[in-house]
Amino acid sequence: MKLIESRDNAMYKRVLKLVRDKREQVDTAQYIWLEGIHLCQMWLEHKGLPELAVFEHERVGDELVELLRYIPDRLCVHFSAQLMSTLRQVVGKGQGVGFVVRVEPSLAPVTIQANALLLDQVQDPGNVGTLLRTAAACGIQAVYLSKGCASVWSQKVLRSAQGAHFSLRLYEQLKVEEVIQACQVPLLVTSLAPDAQDLYASPLPKQALWVVGNEGQGVSVELQQAAALRLFIPQAAGVESLNVSIAAALCLYEQYRQHRAS
């Protein structure tokens, strides 16, 4: 297996660009960097082989041996510990492995007929990642992201979602009007409008498109007007609002609770 130790190596430079979120695009697909054992294992489980598997030369052993069993030598390369440290995204020693993977875009939906989540200009990568992770935990299989959302494949979103990407269908850069037109299930939003209903006192449909909005502005007027049901989350007096990912989790789990038996 090839060992790379020089910062001038073309392969190292390519990986470094991906780590810095300078994603490489070929035709409609893009290449991204996955760091750590968990994300790499999730990719193998859900998607198959990577385009390239990078291992820290001095640490090939223990858990990394298990990963190596599933990856042909032709797709593997070793970086020195010094090079690997420059690719690390988190504080600490790191886990000694990362994948370069190819991600194909999902085509805009023609119809939305099952439980799903729409992110309307959610800009914080940590929120986007947490929302993906919560959606996957609640059995949702598709998440739609409007224009203005944080990039779903950015390093911060990937770390926050902890592999949820690979069990979801993800649609980015959508126009809100396209999503409304494709939606064939009730559209549900959280709202402080006078006609909003108490989340915990309302029967929720089994299939719906849940909408969560921008951290500062909330759900857009267009989506508010298209909603079949506007819901508020009861909270203590003097509290203005909840974090978007927390609010979404409360809504999704209440729907999950109501329909769990079925």
N, C-alpha and C positions, 0 to 999 in steps of 0.2 A: 504494500500500500504506500502511495506516495507521501513523503513528509515534506511540508513546506515551512520554511523558517524565515523567509525574506519578506519584508513589507513591500518590496517592488514586484512581487509575484502577481501576475495578472488575475489569477483565480482569487487570491486574497483580496485584491482591490475590488473585485466584483462583489464579493461577499460583504465587504465593509460598506459599500454603497447601499446595499440592501438593508443592512443593519441600521443605517442612518435614514431609512425611509425614502431613499431615492430609488423607488421601485422601477424595475426593468420591465418594459412592455415589448412584447413581440406579437404582432397582429393585434388580436383582441385580448390575448392572455397577458397576465403579469406574473412576475416572479417575486416571491417574498421570502423572508428569513424567519424561521421558527427556531426559538432558542429553548433548550432544556429538554429533559427526558420526557416529561408529561406531554408537552405539545407534539414532540416527535412520535411518541407512541400513539397518540390520538390520530395523527395523520396516517400512520401505517394501518391503524385499525379501520379508519373510515374511507381513506382515499387511495392507499397503496404506497408504492415506492416514491421516494423523493427524486428530484433531478440530481441532487448532490447531497451527500451526508458528510458533515465535517466533524471530526473527532479531535479532541485534545490528545496529542500523542502520549504524553506522560500519564494519562488517566484511563487508557483503554483497559478496562477491567471491571469487575463487579457488575453494576447494572448495565454498563455500556456493552458488555459482552452479549447480553440478551438482545439488544438492538442490532448489533453486528450480525447476528445469526440470520436476520431477515433481509439484509441488504447486500447485493452483489458487490464484490471488490471493485468493479469498474465504476461504481457510483460513490465510492468512499475516498476520502482524502484525510490526511492527518495534518493539523496545524500544531506548531510548537505552543507551549504554554504561554509564551510572551505574546504571540499573535492572537491566541484565543482570548487573552485578557482584554484586548482592545475591542473585541466583539461583544463583551458582556454588557447586558442591559440592566442588570440588577446588582445591588450592592452585595458583596460577598464573594465566595470562591467560585461560584458558577457550577454548572453541571457537566461541562466538558463535551457537549454535543449540540449541534444545530443542523437543521435541514434547509436547503434551498428548494422550494416547491413551486410548481406552476399552478396558477389559479385561473380557471376559465370563468368568464363572466356569465351570470344568469340573465337570460332574456327577460324583458319586462313582461309581467303576467298578463295573460289575456282575460282570465277570470280569477277571482278570489272566492273560493267556496268553502274554505275550512278555516279553523281558528288561526289567527295570524296577528302580527304586531307591526304597526307602522310607526317609525320614528320621524317626527316632523321637525327638522332642523335641530336635532340634538347635537350639540357641538363639543361637549367634553368627552374625550376618548375613554376616560374611566367610566362615565355613565353609559356610553354605548356598549362597552364590554360587559358591564354588569347587567344591562338590559338583555343582551344576547344570552348570557348565562342563565338568567332567570327564565327567559322564554323557553330555553331548552329544558329546564327543570320542570316546567309546567306542561310539557308535551307539545308545545307549539313547534311547527316544522318550518315555517316561513317567516322571515322578517324583511320588511320593506323600509328602505331609507330614502327620504326625500333629498333633493339637492340642498346643500348647506349643512348636512350631517358630517361629523368626523368620519374620515375614511375607515371603513370597516376592517381593512387589512393593515392598518398602521400598527407599529410595534406596541404602543400603549394599549390599544384596543385588544390586540392578541393576548397580551399578558393578563388583562383584566378579565377576559372571557374564559380563559383557562381551557381552551379546546372546544367551546360551545360552537364555534364556527363550523366544525366538521360534521355536526349533526343537524345543521340548519340549511335551508335554501335562503340565500342572501341576495337581495336585489338593491343595487345602489343607484344614486343619481336619478331618482324618479321624479316626475312632475306630479304634484298633488292631484291635479285633475285627472291624470291617467289612472291613478290608484282608485279614485272615487268611481270612475267609469267602470273599472274592472271588478269592483266590489259587489258581490252578490249575497253577502251576509250582512247582518246589522253592524253598523259602524258605531263604536262606543268611545266616548271621550270623558275625561275628568274635567269638571267645570265648577266655577263658583256662581254660575248664572242662577237667577231666582227660580227657574224651573228645574234645576238639577235635583236628582233624587239621591237619597242616602244609599251608598254602595251596599251596606249590610242589610238594608230593608228591601232591596230590589231583586226580583228574580232575573237572573242573567241568562241570556241565550247560550246554548251549548257551543255554537259556532258563531264567532264574531271577529271583526277586525278592530282590535284595540289601538287607539292612537295616543301616543305620548308626545308632548311638545317641547319646544325650546326651553332651556333652563330659565331664561328671563321673561320671554314673551308668552310662553305656554303654547297651547294648540292654536293654529291659525284660524282666523274667522271663517275661512272657506270650509275647513273641516268641522268646525263647530256647527256651522249651519247644515252640513250634510249628515250630522250624527242622528242616529235613530234613538239614542239614549245618552243623556248627559248625567254624569254621576259625581257626587262629592264624597270625600272621605272625611268622616267625622273626626274632629280633633279638638284639643283643649283650647279654651278661649285665649286669645292673644297670640296664637301661632298663625302666621300668615299662610305658609305653604310648606309642602314637603319636597325633599329632593326627588327629582323625576324618576330615578331608578327605584327609590323606596315606594313612591306612589304606584308605579307600574307593578311592582311585586305584590302589593296589597290587593290590587285589582285582579291580577292574574290568579293569585292563590285563592281569592274568594270565588272566582268562577270555577276553579279546579275543585274547591271544596263542595260547591253546590252540585257539581255533576260527577263527583268521584265515583259514586256507586254505579253509575251507568257507563 
